[in-house]
Amino acid sequence: MWARQDMARRAYVREMFGRVAPRYDLLNGVLSLQLHHYWRRRVVHMLRLSPDSRVLDLCTGTGDLAIELARHLGPAGEVVALDFCEPMLRMGRDKARRRGLNHTTWLHADALQLPFAPDQFDAATMAFGLRNLIDKPAAFREIHRVLKPGGKVAILELTRPTRAPMRWLYDLYALHILPRIGKRLSQADAYLYLPMSIQHYEDRATIAEYMQQAGFTHVCYRDLTFGVVCVHTGVKP
Ligand SMILES: C[S@@+](CC[C@H](N)C(=O)[O-])C[C@H]1O[C@@H](n2cnc3c(N)ncnc32)[C@H](O)[C@@H]1O
């Protein structure tokens, strides 16, 4: 049972992404200086998937990671792309269709209440979604539940670099430049929310702890691009 405050935050996040959806891909490219494609490819590479894998992409949004996974696996594999915001999901579904990627299922559901029986997936991924979830330990318990034994998880998330001067530069960009660009190109509040949500995101070790508490082993994390993003990985024993 979620507290009223959590429900309100959940509703805020869903509505905000609904408003941002039409311009999300444009903003993603501009604000990440197009690096997000490289980060997604790294995540897919880290998972070392066999071509017949069944993969769940949580908080899939406009589906760029799901599409990268589907491309990587080819028609022998299957990707289930899940999000609770219909306008974001619709953008992803249309994009995949235009690219002829038919082995992806687009599912409107909550990452904290996955509509699957246990032990269904070979891998689960999430890109830039964890930061938005109201209960991160619960998310890891759900992911652990639906993975098959031996299944892998990879979480890509925006982080603050740990060392100066990258940290100073990053704060300057995230707190002052990014909201201005966001305001110009999209909804103002959404791109004020973004730096705030990065500031309040737990540190890397805490996320790793949540994963271990959920039952994952081989938990580790790797910074990319001077620590502006981090990938956490783990295995369900
Ligand atoms: C920043 S976007 C990331 C989209 C995409 N994964 C990407 O890499 O660009 C975050 C997404 O998480 C979704 N989201 C947030 N909380 C969720 C939840 N509890 N269940 C499902 N989706 C959620 C939002 O609707 C949004 O589409």
The ligand as a Gaussian input file, in Angstrom:
#p B3LYP/6-31G(d) Opt

LIG

0 1
 C       13.262000       9.424000     -18.247000
 S       12.099000       8.354000     -18.982000
 C       13.144000       7.092000     -19.606000
 C       12.607000       6.468000     -20.861000
 C       13.518000       5.480000     -21.562000
 N       13.804000       4.314000     -20.758000
 C       14.795000       6.101000     -22.048000
 O       15.835000       5.501000     -21.817000
 O       14.762000       7.143000     -22.685000
 C       11.363000       7.567000     -17.582000
 C       10.165000       6.709000     -17.928000
 O        9.804000       5.973000     -16.780000
 C        8.405000       5.825000     -16.768000
 N        8.004000       5.472000     -15.412000
 C        8.208000       6.169000     -14.270000
 N        7.699000       5.498000     -13.216000
 C        7.161000       4.349000     -13.703000
 C        6.497000       3.242000     -13.119000
 N        6.265000       3.186000     -11.806000
 N        6.111000       2.229000     -13.905000
 C        6.327000       2.269000     -15.247000
 N        6.932000       3.303000     -15.866000
 C        7.355000       4.326000     -15.105000
 C        7.900000       7.175000     -17.258000
 O        6.582000       7.101000     -17.728000
 C        8.929000       7.491000     -18.351000
 O        8.485000       7.034000     -19.605000

